[in-house]
């Protein structure tokens, strides 16, 4: 039997499963620092495990790799800013943690199937003042 402090419940796409505390700590750190420069090594150090172990366990538990997970968090944050602020797209890209505008645009379109500009236009089309 696993001690209570070793397992946390992890909900991903509606499924509940036990999550090792190191992965829970890593995910919590990623969410809190997603707008900073993040590396597997930095997150692993915070979670007190090796980068290799974090990489393997993260994929096993979350179902996606570390880089994709961070990208999804950042794109979700960017979508919120695109829909709820008047910041320029370049300002949003850097605010959510991307290191370049081209990387932001490429990853955003890959995950949402729309460019940031297209998403913003949808917002303005649906929410025009009367």
DSSP file (Angstrom, degrees, kcal/mol; ACC not computed):
  #  RESIDUE AA STRUCTURE BP1 BP2  ACC     N-H-->O    O-->H-N    N-H-->O    O-->H-N    TCO  KAPPA ALPHA  PHI   PSI    X-CA   Y-CA   Z-CA
    1    1 A X              0   0    0      0, 0.0     2,-0.4     0, 0.0     0, 0.0   0.000 360.0 360.0 360.0 138.1    0.0    0.0    0.0
    2    2 A X        -     0   0    0      1,-0.1     5,-0.1     2,-0.0     0, 0.0  -0.697 360.0-110.8 -90.0 135.3    1.3    3.4   -0.9
    3    3 A X    >>  -     0   0    0     -2,-0.4     3,-2.0     1,-0.1     4,-0.6  -0.286  29.2-114.5 -60.9 150.3    1.5    6.2    1.7
    4    4 A X  G >4 S+     0   0    0      1,-0.3     3,-0.7     2,-0.2    -1,-0.1   0.811 114.6  56.6 -57.9 -33.5   -1.0    9.0    1.2
    5    5 A X  G 34 S+     0   0    0      1,-0.2    -1,-0.3     3,-0.0    -2,-0.1   0.523 100.4  60.4 -79.7  -2.5    1.7   11.6    0.6
    6    6 A X  G <4 S+     0   0    0     -3,-2.0    15,-1.8     1,-0.1     2,-0.4   0.627 103.9  49.4 -95.3 -15.8    3.1    9.5   -2.2
    7    7 A X  E <<  -A   20   0A   0     -3,-0.7     2,-0.3    -4,-0.6    13,-0.2  -0.981  57.7-178.2-130.5 135.3    0.1    9.5   -4.5
    8    8 A X  E     -A   19   0A   0     11,-2.9    11,-3.3    -2,-0.4     2,-0.3  -0.923  36.8-105.1-122.5 152.7   -2.2   12.3   -5.6
    9    9 A X  E     -A   18   0A   0     -2,-0.3     2,-0.5     9,-0.2     9,-0.2  -0.632  34.3-160.7 -79.0 136.8   -5.3   12.0   -7.8
   10   10 A X  E     -A   17   0A   0      7,-2.9     7,-1.7    -2,-0.3     2,-0.6  -0.978   4.1-161.5-122.7 123.7   -4.7   13.1  -11.4
   11   11 A X  E     +A   16   0A   0     -2,-0.5     2,-0.4     5,-0.2     5,-0.2  -0.926  17.6 165.2-108.7 121.7   -7.6   14.0  -13.7
   12   12 A X  E >  S-A   15   0A   0      3,-2.0     3,-1.7    -2,-0.6    -2,-0.1  -0.965  73.2 -16.5-137.8 118.9   -6.8   14.0  -17.4
   13   13 A X  T 3  S-     0   0    0     -2,-0.4     3,-0.1     1,-0.3    -1,-0.1   0.874 128.8 -52.1  53.8  40.5   -9.6   14.0  -19.9
   14   14 A X  T 3  S+     0   0    0      1,-0.2     2,-0.4     0, 0.0    -1,-0.3   0.373 111.2 119.4  84.4  -6.4  -12.1   12.9  -17.3
   15   15 A X  E <   -A   12   0A   0     -3,-1.7    -3,-2.0     2,-0.0     2,-0.5  -0.786  51.1-149.7 -96.6 136.6  -10.2    9.9  -16.1
   16   16 A X  E     +A   11   0A   0     -2,-0.4     2,-0.3    -5,-0.2    -5,-0.2  -0.874  28.3 155.0-101.2 133.5   -9.0    9.8  -12.5
   17   17 A X  E     -A   10   0A   0     -7,-1.7    -7,-2.9    -2,-0.5     2,-0.2  -0.989  47.5 -88.0-152.8 160.4   -5.8    7.9  -11.7
   18   18 A X  E     -A    9   0A   0     -2,-0.3     2,-0.5    -9,-0.2    -9,-0.2  -0.457  40.4-160.7 -69.9 138.6   -3.1    7.9   -9.1
   19   19 A X  E     -A    8   0A   0    -11,-3.3   -11,-2.9    -2,-0.2     5,-0.1  -0.984  21.4-115.9-123.7 126.6   -0.3   10.3   -9.7
   20   20 A X  E >>  -A    7   0A   0     -2,-0.5     4,-2.1   -13,-0.2     3,-0.7  -0.307  28.1-120.3 -57.6 143.2    3.2   10.0   -8.2
   21   21 A X  H 3> S+     0   0    0    -15,-1.8     4,-2.7     1,-0.3     5,-0.2   0.823 111.4  59.3 -58.3 -33.5    3.9   13.0   -5.9
   22   22 A X  H 3> S+     0   0    0    -16,-0.2     4,-2.1     2,-0.2    -1,-0.3   0.890 107.8  45.3 -63.7 -38.6    6.9   13.9   -8.0
   23   23 A X  H <> S+     0   0    0     -3,-0.7     4,-2.9     2,-0.2     5,-0.2   0.887 111.3  52.8 -72.3 -38.7    4.8   14.3  -11.2
   24   24 A X  H  X S+     0   0    0     -4,-2.1     4,-2.4     2,-0.2    -2,-0.2   0.931 111.2  47.1 -59.5 -45.9    2.1   16.3   -9.2
   25   25 A X  H  X S+     0   0    0     -4,-2.7     4,-2.4     2,-0.2    -2,-0.2   0.908 112.0  50.5 -61.9 -42.1    4.9   18.6   -8.0
   26   26 A X  H  X S+     0   0    0     -4,-2.1     4,-2.6     2,-0.2    -2,-0.2   0.931 111.9  46.3 -63.3 -46.6    6.3   18.9  -11.5
   27   27 A X  H  X S+     0   0    0     -4,-2.9     4,-2.5     2,-0.2    -1,-0.2   0.902 112.1  51.2 -63.8 -40.4    2.8   19.8  -13.0
   28   28 A X  H  X S+     0   0    0     -4,-2.4     4,-2.1    -5,-0.2    -1,-0.2   0.911 111.6  47.7 -62.0 -42.7    2.1   22.3  -10.2
   29   29 A X  H  X S+     0   0    0     -4,-2.4     4,-1.9     2,-0.2    -2,-0.2   0.906 110.3  52.2 -64.3 -42.8    5.5   23.9  -10.9
   30   30 A X  H  < S+     0   0    0     -4,-2.6     4,-0.5     1,-0.2    -2,-0.2   0.930 110.8  47.1 -60.6 -46.2    4.8   24.0  -14.7
   31   31 A X  H >< S+     0   0    0     -4,-2.5     3,-0.6     1,-0.2    -1,-0.2   0.896 114.5  46.7 -63.1 -40.3    1.5   25.7  -14.2
   32   32 A X  H 3< S+     0   0    0     -4,-2.1    -1,-0.2     1,-0.2    -2,-0.2   0.774 126.2  28.6 -72.5 -26.0    2.9   28.3  -11.7
   33   33 A X  T >< S+     0   0    0     -4,-1.9     3,-2.0    -5,-0.1    -1,-0.2   0.072  77.3 122.3-124.2  22.9    5.9   29.1  -14.0
   34   34 A X  T <  S+     0   0    0     -3,-0.6     4,-0.2    -4,-0.5    -1,-0.1   0.759  75.6  56.1 -62.9 -23.6    4.6   28.4  -17.5
   35   35 A X  T 3  S+     0   0    0     -4,-0.2    -1,-0.3    -3,-0.1    62,-0.2   0.539  99.0  77.3 -85.8  -5.0    5.4   32.0  -18.5
   36   36 A X  S <  S-     0   0    0     -3,-2.0     2,-0.6    60,-0.1    -3,-0.1  -0.456 103.8 -82.4 -91.6 170.3    9.1   31.6  -17.5
   37   37 A X        -     0   0    0     -2,-0.1     2,-0.4    61,-0.0    -2,-0.1  -0.672  57.2-167.5 -72.6 118.7   11.8   29.7  -19.4
   38   38 A X        +     0   0    0     -2,-0.6     2,-0.3    59,-0.2     3,-0.1  -0.891  13.0 179.5-114.2 140.1   11.2   26.1  -18.4
   39   39 A X     >  -     0   0    0     -2,-0.4     4,-2.3     1,-0.1     5,-0.2  -0.949  40.0-117.7-131.7 157.2   13.4   23.2  -19.0
   40   40 A X  H  > S+     0   0    0     -2,-0.3     4,-2.6     1,-0.2     5,-0.2   0.892 117.3  52.8 -57.3 -40.8   13.1   19.5  -18.1
   41   41 A X  H  > S+     0   0    0      2,-0.2     4,-2.4     1,-0.2    -1,-0.2   0.912 108.2  49.4 -63.4 -44.1   16.1   19.9  -15.8
   42   42 A X  H  > S+     0   0    0      2,-0.2     4,-1.7     1,-0.2    -2,-0.2   0.916 114.8  43.7 -62.6 -44.6   14.7   22.9  -14.0
   43   43 A X  H  X S+     0   0    0     -4,-2.3     4,-2.1     2,-0.2    -2,-0.2   0.897 112.8  52.5 -69.4 -40.2   11.4   21.2  -13.3
   44   44 A X  H  X>S+     0   0    0     -4,-2.6     5,-2.2    -5,-0.2     4,-0.7   0.896 107.1  52.8 -62.2 -40.3   13.1   17.9  -12.3
   45   45 A X  H ><5S+     0   0    0     -4,-2.4     3,-0.8     1,-0.2    -1,-0.2   0.916 109.3  49.1 -61.8 -42.6   15.3   19.7   -9.9
   46   46 A X  H 3<5S+     0   0    0     -4,-1.7    -1,-0.2     1,-0.2    -2,-0.2   0.889 113.3  46.6 -62.2 -39.3   12.2   21.2   -8.2
   47   47 A X  H 3<5S-     0   0    0     -4,-2.1    -1,-0.2     2,-0.1    -2,-0.2   0.482 111.9-122.4 -83.7  -3.0   10.5   17.8   -8.1
   48   48 A X  T <<5S+     0   0    0     -3,-0.8     2,-0.3    -4,-0.7    -3,-0.2   0.880  74.6 105.7  63.3  41.7   13.7   16.2   -6.6
   49   49 A X  S   <S-     0   0    0     -5,-2.2    -1,-0.2    -6,-0.1    -2,-0.1  -0.928  76.8 -88.1-139.7 167.4   14.1   13.6   -9.4
   50   50 A X     >  -     0   0    0     -2,-0.3     4,-2.5     1,-0.1     5,-0.2  -0.384  34.0-119.7 -73.9 155.4   16.4   13.1  -12.4
   51   51 A X  H  > S+     0   0    0      1,-0.2     4,-2.6     2,-0.2     5,-0.2   0.891 114.1  52.1 -61.5 -40.9   15.4   14.7  -15.7
   52   52 A X  H  > S+     0   0    0      2,-0.2     4,-2.2     1,-0.2    -1,-0.2   0.921 110.6  47.0 -62.5 -44.2   15.4   11.3  -17.4
   53   53 A X  H  > S+     0   0    0      2,-0.2     4,-2.9     1,-0.2     5,-0.3   0.916 112.6  50.0 -65.0 -42.7   13.1    9.8  -14.7
   54   54 A X  H  X S+     0   0    0     -4,-2.5     4,-3.0     1,-0.2     5,-0.3   0.932 109.8  51.5 -60.4 -45.6   10.8   12.9  -14.9
   55   55 A X  H  X S+     0   0    0     -4,-2.6     4,-1.7     2,-0.2    -2,-0.2   0.926 114.7  41.7 -58.2 -47.1   10.6   12.6  -18.7
   56   56 A X  H  X S+     0   0    0     -4,-2.2     4,-1.9     2,-0.2    -2,-0.2   0.942 119.2  43.1 -66.4 -49.0    9.7    8.9  -18.6
   57   57 A X  H  X S+     0   0    0     -4,-2.9     4,-2.7     1,-0.2     5,-0.3   0.866 110.6  56.2 -67.6 -36.9    7.2    9.2  -15.7
   58   58 A X  H  X>S+     0   0    0     -4,-3.0     4,-3.1    -5,-0.3     5,-0.5   0.937 109.6  45.1 -61.8 -47.6    5.6   12.4  -17.1
   59   59 A X  H  X5S+     0   0    0     -4,-1.7     4,-1.5    -5,-0.3    -1,-0.2   0.902 114.1  50.4 -61.9 -42.0    4.8   10.7  -20.4
   60   60 A X  H  <5S+     0   0    0     -4,-1.9    -2,-0.2    -5,-0.2    -1,-0.2   0.907 120.6  33.2 -63.2 -43.5    3.5    7.7  -18.6
   61   61 A X  H  <5S+     0   0    0     -4,-2.7    -2,-0.2     1,-0.1    -3,-0.2   0.923 127.1  35.2 -82.5 -47.7    1.2    9.6  -16.3
   62   62 A X  H  <5S-     0   0    0     -4,-3.1    -3,-0.2    -5,-0.3    -2,-0.2   0.723  96.1-130.7 -83.7 -22.2    0.1   12.6  -18.4
   63   63 A X  S  <<S+     0   0    0     -4,-1.5     2,-0.3    -5,-0.5    -4,-0.2   0.394  82.5  69.8  85.9  -4.8   -0.1   10.7  -21.7
   64   64 A X  S    S-     0   0    0     -6,-0.4    -2,-0.3     2,-0.0    -1,-0.2  -0.947  88.5 -98.4-137.8 160.3    2.0   13.4  -23.4
   65   65 A X     >  -     0   0    0     -2,-0.3     4,-2.3    -3,-0.1     5,-0.2  -0.285  37.2-102.9 -79.2 168.2    5.6   14.4  -23.2
   66   66 A X  H  > S+     0   0    0      1,-0.2     4,-2.5     2,-0.2     5,-0.2   0.894 118.3  49.9 -54.8 -49.3    7.0   17.3  -21.1
   67   67 A X  H  > S+     0   0    0      1,-0.2     4,-2.3     2,-0.2    -1,-0.2   0.910 112.5  46.9 -62.2 -44.1    7.5   19.7  -24.1
   68   68 A X  H  > S+     0   0    0      2,-0.2     4,-2.4     1,-0.2    -1,-0.2   0.881 110.8  53.0 -65.9 -37.6    3.9   19.1  -25.4
   69   69 A X  H  X S+     0   0    0     -4,-2.3     4,-2.1     2,-0.2    -2,-0.2   0.944 110.7  46.0 -62.4 -48.5    2.4   19.6  -22.0
   70   70 A X  H  X S+     0   0    0     -4,-2.5     4,-2.4     1,-0.2    -2,-0.2   0.912 111.9  52.5 -61.2 -42.7    4.2   22.9  -21.5
   71   71 A X  H  X S+     0   0    0     -4,-2.3     4,-2.7    -5,-0.2    -1,-0.2   0.909 108.5  50.3 -60.7 -42.6    3.1   24.0  -25.0
   72   72 A X  H  X S+     0   0    0     -4,-2.4     4,-2.4     2,-0.2    -1,-0.2   0.903 110.0  49.7 -63.9 -41.1   -0.5   23.2  -24.3
   73   73 A X  H  X S+     0   0    0     -4,-2.1     4,-2.2     2,-0.2    -1,-0.2   0.940 113.6  46.5 -61.7 -46.4   -0.5   25.2  -21.0
   74   74 A X  H  X S+     0   0    0     -4,-2.4     4,-2.4     1,-0.2    -2,-0.2   0.897 112.2  49.4 -64.9 -41.2    1.0   28.2  -22.8
   75   75 A X  H  X S+     0   0    0     -4,-2.7     4,-2.8     2,-0.2    -1,-0.2   0.899 109.5  52.3 -66.8 -39.4   -1.4   28.0  -25.7
   76   76 A X  H  X S+     0   0    0     -4,-2.4     4,-1.8     2,-0.2    -2,-0.2   0.920 111.4  47.2 -60.2 -42.9   -4.3   27.8  -23.3
   77   77 A X  H  X S+     0   0    0     -4,-2.2     4,-2.1     1,-0.2    -2,-0.2   0.898 112.2  50.3 -64.3 -40.1   -3.0   30.9  -21.6
   78   78 A X  H  X S+     0   0    0     -4,-2.4     4,-3.0     2,-0.2     5,-0.2   0.903 106.6  54.5 -65.5 -41.6   -2.6   32.6  -24.9
   79   79 A X  H  X S+     0   0    0     -4,-2.8     4,-1.9     1,-0.2    -1,-0.2   0.916 108.3  50.1 -58.2 -43.2   -6.1   31.7  -26.0
   80   80 A X  H  X S+     0   0    0     -4,-1.8     4,-1.6     1,-0.2    -1,-0.2   0.933 113.0  45.4 -61.4 -45.8   -7.4   33.4  -22.9
   81   81 A X  H  X S+     0   0    0     -4,-2.1     4,-1.1     1,-0.2     6,-0.3   0.882 110.9  53.5 -66.5 -37.9   -5.4   36.5  -23.5
   82   82 A X  H  < S+     0   0    0     -4,-3.0    -1,-0.2     1,-0.2    -2,-0.2   0.864 116.5  39.0 -63.5 -34.8   -6.4   36.6  -27.2
   83   83 A X  H  < S+     0   0    0     -4,-1.9    -1,-0.2    -5,-0.2    -2,-0.2   0.686 126.1  33.8 -88.5 -19.6  -10.0   36.5  -26.3
   84   84 A X  H  < S+     0   0    0     -4,-1.6     2,-0.3    -5,-0.2    -2,-0.2   0.212 112.0  48.7-126.9  16.2   -9.9   38.7  -23.2
   85   85 A X     <  -     0   0    0     -4,-1.1     0, 0.0     2,-0.1     0, 0.0  -0.946  64.2-132.9-146.6 169.0   -7.3   41.4  -23.8
   86   86 A X        +     0   0    0     -2,-0.3    -4,-0.1     2,-0.0     3,-0.1   0.119  59.4 134.9-109.2  18.9   -6.2   43.9  -26.4
   87   87 A X        -     0   0    0     -6,-0.3    -2,-0.1     1,-0.1     2,-0.0  -0.332  64.0-102.3 -64.2 149.1   -2.5   43.0  -26.2
   88   88 A X     >  -     0   0    0      1,-0.1     4,-2.2     4,-0.0     5,-0.2  -0.365  30.4-113.7 -67.2 154.9   -0.7   42.5  -29.5
   89   89 A X  H  > S+     0   0    0      1,-0.2     4,-2.6     2,-0.2     5,-0.1   0.885 118.1  53.4 -59.4 -39.8   -0.1   38.9  -30.5
   90   90 A X  H  > S+     0   0    0      1,-0.2     4,-1.9     2,-0.2    -1,-0.2   0.889 107.6  51.0 -64.1 -37.7    3.6   39.4  -30.1
   91   91 A X  H  > S+     0   0    0      1,-0.2     4,-2.2     2,-0.2    -2,-0.2   0.900 111.3  48.3 -65.1 -39.7    3.1   40.6  -26.5
   92   92 A X  H  X S+     0   0    0     -4,-2.2     4,-2.1     2,-0.2     6,-0.2   0.917 107.1  56.2 -65.8 -43.8    0.9   37.6  -25.8
   93   93 A X  H  <>S+     0   0    0     -4,-2.6     5,-2.1     1,-0.2     4,-0.4   0.925 114.7  37.5 -55.2 -47.7    3.5   35.2  -27.2
   94   94 A X  H ><5S+     0   0    0     -4,-1.9     3,-0.8     1,-0.2    -1,-0.2   0.844 112.0  59.2 -75.3 -33.0    6.2   36.4  -24.9
   95   95 A X  H 3<5S+     0   0    0     -4,-2.2    -2,-0.2     1,-0.2    -1,-0.2   0.836 106.1  48.1 -65.0 -32.7    3.9   36.9  -21.9
   96   96 A X  T 3<5S-     0   0    0     -4,-2.1    -1,-0.2    -5,-0.1    -2,-0.2   0.515 127.7 -93.7 -89.8  -4.0    2.9   33.2  -22.0
   97   97 A X  T < 5S+     0   0    0     -3,-0.8   -59,-0.2    -4,-0.4    -3,-0.2   0.474  73.6 141.0 113.9   2.1    6.5   32.0  -22.2
   98   98 A X      < -     0   0    0     -5,-2.1    -1,-0.3    -6,-0.2     3,-0.1  -0.527  43.2-146.8 -76.0 147.3    7.3   31.5  -25.9
   99   99 A X  S    S+     0   0    0     -2,-0.2     2,-0.3     1,-0.2    -1,-0.1   0.615  78.1  22.4 -90.6 -13.9   10.8   32.5  -26.9
  100  100 A X     >  -     0   0    0     -7,-0.1     4,-2.0     1,-0.1    -1,-0.2  -0.994  68.3-127.6-150.2 153.6   10.0   33.6  -30.4
  101  101 A X  H  > S+     0   0    0     -2,-0.3     4,-2.8     2,-0.2     5,-0.2   0.876 110.7  53.5 -67.4 -38.5    6.9   34.8  -32.3
  102  102 A X  H  > S+     0   0    0      2,-0.2     4,-2.3     1,-0.2    -1,-0.2   0.904 108.9  48.7 -65.7 -40.0    7.4   32.2  -35.1
  103  103 A X  H  > S+     0   0    0      2,-0.2     4,-2.6     1,-0.2     5,-0.3   0.926 112.0  50.3 -63.2 -43.8    7.6   29.4  -32.5
  104  104 A X  H  X S+     0   0    0     -4,-2.0     4,-3.0     1,-0.2     5,-0.2   0.946 111.6  46.8 -57.9 -50.9    4.4   30.7  -30.9
  105  105 A X  H  X S+     0   0    0     -4,-2.8     4,-2.2     1,-0.2     5,-0.2   0.904 114.0  47.9 -60.3 -42.9    2.5   30.9  -34.2
  106  106 A X  H  X S+     0   0    0     -4,-2.3     4,-2.0    -5,-0.2    -1,-0.2   0.938 116.8  41.1 -64.2 -48.8    3.7   27.4  -35.3
  107  107 A X  H  X S+     0   0    0     -4,-2.6     4,-2.2     2,-0.2     5,-0.2   0.900 113.8  53.6 -68.5 -41.5    2.7   25.8  -32.0
  108  108 A X  H  X S+     0   0    0     -4,-3.0     4,-2.4    -5,-0.3     6,-0.4   0.936 111.8  44.2 -59.2 -48.2   -0.5   27.7  -31.6
  109  109 A X  H  X S+     0   0    0     -4,-2.2     4,-2.2    -5,-0.2    -1,-0.2   0.880 111.2  54.5 -66.8 -37.4   -1.7   26.7  -35.1
  110  110 A X  H  < S+     0   0    0     -4,-2.0    -1,-0.2    -5,-0.2    -2,-0.2   0.901 116.9  36.6 -61.4 -40.7   -0.7   23.1  -34.6
  111  111 A X  H  < S+     0   0    0     -4,-2.2    -2,-0.2     1,-0.1    -1,-0.2   0.779 131.2  26.8 -86.2 -27.8   -2.7   22.8  -31.3
  112  112 A X  H  < S-     0   0    0     -4,-2.4    -3,-0.2     2,-0.3    -2,-0.2   0.583  91.0-131.0-111.2 -13.0   -5.7   24.9  -32.2
  113  113 A X  S  < S+     0   0    0     -4,-2.2     2,-0.3    -5,-0.3    -4,-0.2   0.655  82.8  85.1  64.8  17.0   -5.9   24.6  -36.0
  114  114 A X  S    S-     0   0    0     -6,-0.4    -2,-0.3    -5,-0.1    -1,-0.2  -0.984  81.3-117.2-139.6 150.7   -6.2   28.3  -36.2
  115  115 A X     >  -     0   0    0     -2,-0.3     4,-2.3     1,-0.1     5,-0.2  -0.465  34.5-108.7 -78.1 161.1   -3.6   31.1  -36.2
  116  116 A X  H  > S+     0   0    0      1,-0.2     4,-2.3     2,-0.2     5,-0.2   0.889 122.2  53.0 -56.4 -38.2   -3.7   33.5  -33.3
  117  117 A X  H  > S+     0   0    0      2,-0.2     4,-2.4     1,-0.2    -1,-0.2   0.917 108.0  49.8 -64.1 -43.4   -5.0   36.2  -35.7
  118  118 A X  H  > S+     0   0    0      2,-0.2     4,-1.9     1,-0.2    -2,-0.2   0.906 110.9  49.7 -62.0 -41.8   -7.8   33.9  -36.8
  119  119 A X  H  X S+     0   0    0     -4,-2.3     4,-1.7     1,-0.2    -1,-0.2   0.920 111.2  48.6 -63.8 -43.2   -8.8   33.2  -33.2
  120  120 A X  H  X S+     0   0    0     -4,-2.3     4,-2.3     1,-0.2    -2,-0.2   0.898 108.5  53.9 -64.5 -40.2   -8.9   36.9  -32.4
  121  121 A X  H  X S+     0   0    0     -4,-2.4     4,-2.2     1,-0.2    -1,-0.2   0.879 105.4  54.4 -62.0 -37.5  -11.0   37.7  -35.5
  122  122 A X  H  X S+     0   0    0     -4,-1.9     4,-2.0     2,-0.2    -1,-0.2   0.907 108.1  50.3 -60.8 -41.0  -13.5   35.1  -34.3
  123  123 A X  H  X S+     0   0    0     -4,-1.7     4,-1.6     1,-0.2    -2,-0.2   0.939 112.3  45.0 -62.6 -47.6  -13.7   36.8  -31.0
  124  124 A X  H  < S+     0   0    0     -4,-2.3    -1,-0.2     1,-0.2    -2,-0.2   0.822 111.0  54.5 -69.9 -29.2  -14.3   40.3  -32.5
  125  125 A X  H >< S+     0   0    0     -4,-2.2     3,-0.5    -5,-0.2    -1,-0.2   0.899 114.8  39.8 -67.5 -40.2  -16.8   38.8  -35.0
  126  126 A X  H 3< S+     0   0    0     -4,-2.0    -2,-0.2     1,-0.2    -1,-0.2   0.697 121.2  42.1 -82.4 -19.8  -18.9   37.3  -32.1
  127  127 A X  T 3< S+     0   0    0     -4,-1.6    -1,-0.2    -5,-0.2     2,-0.2  -0.135  71.7 150.1-124.6  38.8  -18.5   40.2  -29.7
  128  128 A X    <   -     0   0    0     -3,-0.5    -3,-0.1     1,-0.1     2,-0.0  -0.516  51.9-110.9 -70.8 137.0  -18.9   43.4  -31.8
  129  129 A X              0   0    0     -2,-0.2    -1,-0.1     1,-0.1    -2,-0.0  -0.372 360.0 360.0 -67.0 148.6  -20.4   46.3  -29.7
  130  130 A X              0   0    0     -3,-0.1    -1,-0.1    -2,-0.0    -2,-0.0   0.399 360.0 360.0-101.1 360.0  -24.0   47.2  -30.7
